[in-house]
Amino acid sequence: MKKVWNIISYPVLAVLIVLAALEFIPAVKVFFTHLNVYKWLLIGVGVFLILCYVVRPLVRGRNSSTGDRDFFNIDWLSTFTHELSHTIAGMLMLHNIHNFRASIREGEMQHSGKYGSTFITLAPYTLLIYTFPVLLFRLMGQNAFIYIVDFLVGLTLAFHIRCFCTQTGFYQPDLKKVGLVKSAMYISFWHLFNASLIILSIRKGVWGAIGYLFTNYWHDLLKLIPGV
């Protein structure tokens, strides 16, 4: 059964990527058409980039004699986030978590369970474990502090993108475990979906974005089926 599902998963992922891409393109158009709506998200991204790639190297250089090599602890936090993503995904799949460890250079999470192996293994590359909880505060509706939520969405999203860029490569054991082709397809779908959801949530609200995306996914799927 596992071998059959492994074969079926490729065409299923291919269809999901097509559906996600069809809705990602209009979402990007919404983003560039209403840039002012995303002002605070972009400011959050910009602040993270300045802190990480301008302030951090300067301070780290000045403190090199003291041995402080990771100002803001970004390298450790990246490893911690990687293993925490595995852990959260494992808990969602009702796995038993046996060990959790994170250092600047490496980490480990040991677990056991029956289902959700791919979801757990690729969680660090697909789950925005800081951005999505922050995005949920938009459920409170438009209020005087909504710009803070958008700022934090941008800040955490930039951090997640950095984690992905620094932790993803052909050397990565997680990707080898699932398979490079399947991993690339799985991650591609989630990135398209995540980007669309974030863009539309700021424009339409969280529930509005979810309803819009899944309704359109269904309609797009029907269009792909001949004779329907």
PyMOL commands that set and color helices and strands:
alter all, ss='L'
color gray80, all
select helices_A, chain A and resi 2-33+35-62+64-66+71-92+117-121+123-126+131-140+146-167+173-178+180-204+206-224
alter helices_A, ss='H'
color red, helices_A
select strands_A, chain A and resi 96-102+107-112
alter strands_A, ss='S'
color yellow, strands_A
deselect
rebuild
show_as cartoon
